[in-house]
Amino acid sequence: MDAWFDAASSGNVAYILPRIPVAAGTRDAGGATALIRAARANNSMLALLLLKYEHGVVDALGRSALYEAVEHE
């Protein structure tokens, strides 16, 4: 799963798209989803793609993708 989270952090849409059905909703060691990782990286296009699958999730610190997007703007 590391490649999934690396792709989300780097904005690799080509890697993410075909894997959404099986990987969306998974969490990294800190409880972050790919959506949260994309938001941290300020990648709005990827975040919009993942929003349908991972909305309403928070990481281990209680931070949502929206929080991360604002924090890392």
C-alpha positions in Angstrom: 0.0 0.0 0.0 3.0 2.4 0.3 2.9 3.0 -3.4 -0.8 4.0 -3.2 0.0 6.7 -0.5 3.2 7.8 -2.3 1.1 8.3 -5.5 -1.5 10.3 -3.6 1.2 12.5 -2.0 2.9 13.1 -5.4 -0.3 13.5 -7.4 0.1 10.5 -9.6 -3.4 10.3 -11.0 -2.5 7.6 -13.5 -1.5 5.3 -10.6 -4.5 6.1 -8.4 -7.4 5.9 -10.9 -7.3 2.2 -11.7 -6.7 1.3 -8.0 -9.6 3.3 -6.5 -12.0 0.3 -6.3 -9.6 -1.7 -4.2 -7.5 0.8 -2.3 -9.9 3.7 -1.6 -10.5 4.0 2.1 -7.3 2.3 3.2 -5.2 4.2 5.8 -1.5 4.7 6.3 0.3 4.3 9.6 -1.0 7.7 10.8 -4.6 6.9 9.8 -4.5 9.1 6.7 -6.3 8.1 3.6 -5.2 9.0 0.0 -7.6 11.9 0.1 -5.9 13.3 3.2 -2.5 12.8 1.6 -3.6 14.6 -1.6 -5.0 17.5 0.5 -1.7 17.7 2.4 0.1 17.9 -0.9 -2.3 20.7 -2.1 -3.4 18.5 -5.1 -7.0 19.6 -5.6 -7.5 17.6 -8.8 -6.6 14.3 -7.1 -8.5 15.3 -4.0 -11.7 15.9 -6.0 -11.3 12.4 -7.6 -11.0 10.7 -4.2 -13.6 12.8 -2.4 -16.5 10.5 -3.5 -14.8 7.5 -1.9 -13.1 8.9 1.2 -15.2 11.9 2.4 -15.8 12.4 6.1 -12.7 10.5 7.2 -10.2 11.8 9.8 -6.7 10.7 10.6 -5.4 9.5 13.9 -5.1 13.1 15.1 -8.7 13.9 14.1 -7.7 15.9 11.1 -9.9 15.8 8.0 -8.8 16.4 4.4 -10.4 19.8 4.6 -8.3 20.6 7.6 -5.1 19.4 5.8 -6.0 21.4 2.7 -6.3 24.6 4.7 -3.2 23.9 6.8 -1.0 23.2 3.8 -2.3 25.9 1.5 
